[in-house]
């Protein structure tokens, strides 16, 4: 037991030294990187090769050693003769959050594809989002419209959820595919905020708000809300909802808006009957069917993480490992 305590004491001291050193390096690195703008990078992955190589790896395990060598030889010969397919599909992954900040990366990916693609090429957007701010998802939909304006065929795949602002983006596509239990719809608008007026009154706290313009602030978090303010706020939401419905109707005129623009959501199997989606399948299944005779290119923009952040993460990992060891000891 004494031996284990000695080891624990040594590890704690070592952890303190590592943490102090890592913190110092992280601070210096962050200070240096504040002097220059952090650059991102565009990554392009050939998904055709990814799909084909995955299948070959499994098939190879079913062969004898001699058969495997023969198969590898044949594959190399075929690869030399093979020419890239002139049928191209560009793939974008979009996983949106409430504030829709991911639209910035989407914009860069769209810029890259428009700069490289030719009229008639296809773009598959694998979309996942429960929705969020109207202006953010409105911009996201506008970025997808740019692909159609460039005469590219736009397809959206939903494996999990495309609701509210997520469906606003999905609706831009010429064809929407979805996994059977993906959540689709929620064509509605919601806004909510707490009100602390009675709490402040109870504690004799005054709140003052000065505005210029009759409707500069219709509802307040700290002040007393009025029926007139609530009515105006609801009126604004209704206007946004009308724009949302018109947006969906423009792209999918086959929909019966009275049935689908209620704010409800459905599984993709139900959504197919309502014509909110066009086909039931997963994004990977759709791509895999085309991997042999199409060139599939995934375009992804990512920001480089600052050196200080990477060091900090490594230091945290070291400390967690030590913590785990001590708990077992």
Secondary structure, 3 states (H helix, E strand, C coil): CHHHHHHHHHHHHHHHHHHHHHHHHHHHHHHHHCCCCCCEEEEEEEHHHHHHHHHHHHHHHCCCHHHHHHHHHHHHHHHHHCCCCCCEEEEEEEECCCCCCCHHHHHHHHHHHHHHCCCCCEEEEEEEECCCCHHHHHHHHHHHHHHHHCCCEEEEEEEEEEECHHHHHHCCCCEEEECCCCEEECCCCCCCCCCCHHHHHHCCCCCCCCCCCCCCCCCCCCCCCCHHHHHHHHHHHHHHHHHHHHHHHHHCCCCCHHHHCCCCEEEHHHHHHCCCCCEECCHHHHHHCCCCCCEEEEEEEEECCCHHHHHHHHHHHHHHHHHHHHHHC
